[in-house]
């Protein structure tokens, strides 16, 4: 069953949000259903069957400061 997880990610530009979108996009069909990124709010919502910890590790690969907020 999929859950929507919310993360705060330090993103300053389109390039930052693009990097987050790319790393999560690689997991589409492998646990990630959808990704929604709000650059002004610096929030990333991921609907996924993966755990919050797994998603956090994936987002951290971008080198961006990331924290888990909770589920929607």
NORFEN-V990767 format. One record per residue. SS is DSSP state (A for helix, B for strand, O for the rest). PHI is phi as a letter, one per 20 degrees, with the letter a starting at -180 (* if undefined). BURIAL is + if it has 24 or more other ideal C-beta (glycine too) atoms within 12 Angstrom, else -. Layout:
BEGIN
ss={SS;SS}
phi={PHI;PHI}
burial={BURIAL;BURIAL}
END
This chain:
BEGIN
ss={O;O;B;B;B;B;B;B;B;O;O;O;O;A;A;A;A;A;A;A;A;A;A;A;A;O;O;B;O;O;O;B;B;B;B;B;B;B;O;O;O;O;B;B;B;B;B;B;O;O;O;A;A;A;A;A;A;A;A;A;O;O;O;O;O;B;B;B;B;B;B;O}
phi={*;e;c;e;d;d;c;e;c;f;c;d;b;f;f;f;f;f;f;f;f;f;f;f;f;f;e;f;n;c;p;e;e;b;c;c;c;d;f;f;e;l;c;c;d;c;e;b;e;f;f;g;f;f;f;g;f;f;f;f;f;f;n;e;f;c;c;e;e;q;d;e}
burial={-;-;-;+;+;+;+;-;+;-;+;-;-;-;-;+;+;-;+;+;+;-;+;+;-;-;+;-;-;-;-;+;-;-;+;-;+;-;-;-;-;+;+;+;+;+;+;+;-;+;-;+;-;-;+;+;-;+;+;-;-;+;-;+;-;+;-;-;-;-;-;-}
END
